Amino acid sequence: MKHSLILTTALTGLIALPAAAQEVALLSWGGAYGNSHLEAYAKPFEAETGIKVVMQDADNPATPIKAMVEAGNVTVDVASVEYADAVRLCDEGLLETIDGSILAAAEDGTAAADDFIEGAVTDCFVGTDVYSMILAYDDSKFADAKPATPADFFDLAKFPGKRTMRKGAKFNLELALMADGVAPADVYATLGTPEGVDRAFAKLDSIKSDVIWWEAGAQPPQLLADGEVTMAYAFNGRIFNAAQAEGKPFKIIWDGQIYEMEGWVVPKGAPHLEDALKFVTYSTSPKPQARAAEFISYGPPRKSAAALVGNIEGTEVPMGPNLPTSAENMTNALGSNLDFWVDHDAELNERFNSWLAG
């Protein structure tokens, strides 16, 4: 009887296991971006597969992912992270390998490997979108001359008011150099020298006392809306959403935009690995990627998805011209240099934090 009870209990556990496994815990960024994940990926995936998607938010999902894996207490299956963070986490052995062969082909049969833009699929990462850091301003604050360049962002005399910038070295040092006259093509070569780093910090010094530093992507549009700042350095999708969905008088400056990819990673030890990989495959297919771009103005990294992007959700206005990847918006754009930041992130952030505290 005792053995029979043990066997029954064991069998019950085995029978119950698949039902318990039908879930994906997804860690995203919240706000308008998180909503694009919910509407374009999570809801349709759940409807199609019956696998429940439970979403959580973080200011930067890479941080809790690293902590979870190192503590051996992983509660997330899929996370959205920035490209450089994905490479770093992968190098540290904190992510599962994602076999590129599981990714869906384009509708015309083109293999996923040939349909994604260069660098969008790595050992541990599959790109979901191309976003950019852009300058933005409150149009109501500047009656005559309008800011149009990185140099204008640093010109407090001509364009008065507080600024808001992301708290950290990345993006800010590049912007400072472009504002100081360095061409986008020369930014990383310049930043790779001690003199170039000094030059960037000297430029940041010129507005330091007028900057409010942000850490969560939702903060810049809120600071603009509250009138606490007149100009912001922010994720393009957050500013776009505030202007489009909330009718805020915000304008984007594409000159000097710095573009980069975000995408999915699967933490090492993800509790629902099989379902996590199903979600990755589904959500990085062309149609869902195009659909996500209709909710927030981040470009799909699949070539075949670009043509599928329709109107801004709930409007008759085409989304295409609002994407960082649109040809007209790429003039004078800078691609974030992954290798540079993998090599220099720690030292430059240490200097940035010392500079900020000084």
Disulfide bonds with the S-S distance in Angstrom:
Cys90-Cys124 1.97
